[in-house]
Amino acid sequence: MFRIAPSILSADFARLGEEVRAVIGAGADWIHFDVMDNHYVPNLTIGPGVAQAIKPHCVRADGTEVPLDVHLMVQPVDALAMAFAEAGADVISFHPDASTHVDRTLQLIKSRGCQAGLVFNPAAPLDVLEWTIDRIDLILIMSVNPGFGGQSFIESALRKAEIARRLIDGSGRDIRLEVDGGIKADNIRRVADAGADTFVAGSAIFGKPDYKAVIDAMRDELSGSRQQMAAA
């Protein structure tokens, strides 16, 4: 099943709770939460206090919870990963090159009851998956260089997603393949055809007046993807 995960990096921070409720009402499956430290990436965003504040808003009208998907662009990783677990994160992903001990960081995240993911920048190899794929719940492929919203999609991410999909299928495990950066209605089907099942979109959704219209357009495109037809 496909998941659309709007990134609140592009939301109106002056009314963040309202924005989260609005995008969930428009059909969002996850809420994507970008954490930047002005060290690992050249920008500074939001911390665990904001995650804790918006967590009560991550609920659908029928009362079901919407997962809070935290992407850590920070170095070091462990202390902040634990802080976000305490703040209510459901999924916590990090960049392997930002952790001194990747396996230990994965263990820490999972010990707090969260799902754990690894994130790969556009020029980063996937080699670490050979040693960790049995312990992760999510692979996140960056299709822009991390640090800023509103960037254009990097086409080589499609090939990397195809490789990651083969690794996931070969593992026999239920691992989500997420792609983040420059995702729009006009390219989301190609990303799905490359093997992705979870799609982060920031300015493509929050930059438009009608969130539901954008999410519906994305779902229309996904309905014709090879993955969707194979699952039918």
N, C-alpha and C positions, 0 to 999 in steps of 0.2 A: 504493500500500500504506500502510495506517495504521501509525503509530508511537505507542507509549505510552512517555512519558519521565518516570519518577518523579523528583521533585525531592528531593534529599537534604537540603534545608533543613528538612524535617520528620522526618528520620531521627534515630536515637540516635547522637549524635556520640561517645559514649564507646566505641562499637564500630562505627565507620563502615565499615571494610572488610567486616566481617561483614554489615552491612546492605546494602551494595552487592551482595555475592554473593547474598544471600537474594532481593533483588528481581529480580535477573537470572534466578535460578533459577525465580522465579515468572512469568517471561515478559516482563520489561521489554525494550524495544527500544533505548532510549537511556538514559543517566544524565544528568539535568539538574542543573547545578551553578550555584547562585545566588550571585553575588558582590556584596556591598553594602559601601559605603565610609563610611557615616554622614555623607555629604556630599551626594551626588546623591540618596540616599534616607536616611530616618531610621533606619538600622539598620546594624550592623556584623557581617559574617559571616566568610567563610573566604577564604584566599588561594591563590596558586599552589603553595605547599608541600603543601597538603592535596590539591590536584588531582594532583600528582605521586605522592603517597602512595597514592591510591585507584586510579590508572590501572592498576596490575597486577591489580586486582580486577575490572576491567571486561572480563571474559572469560566466555564461556559454557562449559558443560561440554564441548562438542565442540572447544573451543579458539578459536572465532571471537571476534573482538573486538567489544565493544559501544561505540558512539561516546560520547565524553564531550562533552556539549553545554553549553558555558559561556555563561551570560547575565551580561554585565557591567552592573551598575547602579552605575557609577563615573564620576567626572569629575576629571581628564582621563582619556582612554581609552587612548591609544597604548602607553604603557609597560607597563601591566598586560596589555593584549592580547598584547604580545610575550612577557611572562613566562608567561602561560597557554599560549601556543603552545609554548614551550620545555618546559612542564610536561606536555605530552601532550594538550592539547585537540584535538578533531577539528573541532568547530564552535564559533565564537566570534561572539556577537551583541552589539550595543551600541545605545544610544539615540542617534539622530542629534543631538539637542539637547545631548548631553554631549560631542560631538566638535567641535573648532574647524574641522576639514576632513574631512568625512565621506568623500569620495572617497579621500583619502590614507589614512585609517584602514582602509578596505576594502582598499586596495592592500597595506598592511602585513600585514594578517591573511592575505591570500591568498599573499603572498610567502613566508610561513612554512609553506605547504602545508596550511593550514586552510581549511575552508569559512567564509564570512562571512555574517552576518545582520544585519538591522536590526530594532529593537524599537520598538513604538509604544504609549505609555501610553494609558489610556482616553480622555483628552481631546485627544490629539495627532493632527493631520491626517496623511494619507498622502502629502502633496505631494512629499516628497523622492524617492519611488519613481519619479516621472517622469524623474528624472535618474540614477537608480542601478540600476534593475531589471535592466539588462544586466550588472551586476557582482556581484550577490548570489546566494546559494544558499538563503537562508531569510528569511522574514518572520515575526516573532513579534508577535502581537497580545496585549497585556495585557488580561485580563478582570477584573483587580483593580488597585488602585493599588499600585505596587511598594513593597516595604519589609518586608512581614510575611507569613507564611504563615497559612493558615486563614481567609482572607477569603471573603466571598460573591461569587458570579459577578455581573458587571455586564452586564445584558442588551444594552446597546448594542454590546457587542463582537461580537454576531452580525452586525449590519449592517456593521460594519467588516470582518469576515472575508469577507462576501459581496463587498464592494468589492475587497478584496485578491485574492480568488480570480479576479475578472474581470480584474484587472490581470495576474495571473500567466498566465492562459489567453491573454490578448491578446499577451503577450510571446513565447509559444511556447517558453519555457525551462522546464527542470526545477527549479522552486523549491519548497521545502517551505513549507507554511503552518502555523505552530505557534500554539497558543493556550494561555495560561498564566494560571491563577487561578480557583479555585472549581470546577475540573473534577471531576465525580463521575459515577458510573454513571447517575444519573438525568437528567443533562443532556448527556452526551457525544454522544449521537446528534444532538441539535439543533445542536451545535457542528460536527459533521461535515457535516450537511446544509447548513450555512452555507458550507462549502468547506474547512474545516480538514482536514489529514491527519496532524498530529502534535499530541499532547495531553500537556501537563505536568500532573501531579497529585502533590501533596505529602501533605498531611494525609489526603486521601481514601484513600491507600494505606498510608502509614507509620503512620497513626493507627488502623489496624485490625490485629487479631492474625493474620489470614490474608491475606498479600499476594496470593497466587495467586487466591484467591476474588474479590478486588476486581478484579484485572486481567482475569480470565475474564469477570466480569460486564460490564466495560467492552467487551470484545471481542464479547460477545453483543449488546450494544446497537448496536455499530458494524456488525455483520453485516447489519442492516436499513436502514442509511443509504442515502440517494440516491446518494452518491458510490460506495459499494461496489457497488450494483446497476448503476450506469452503467458501472463498470469490468469487470463480469462478462461 
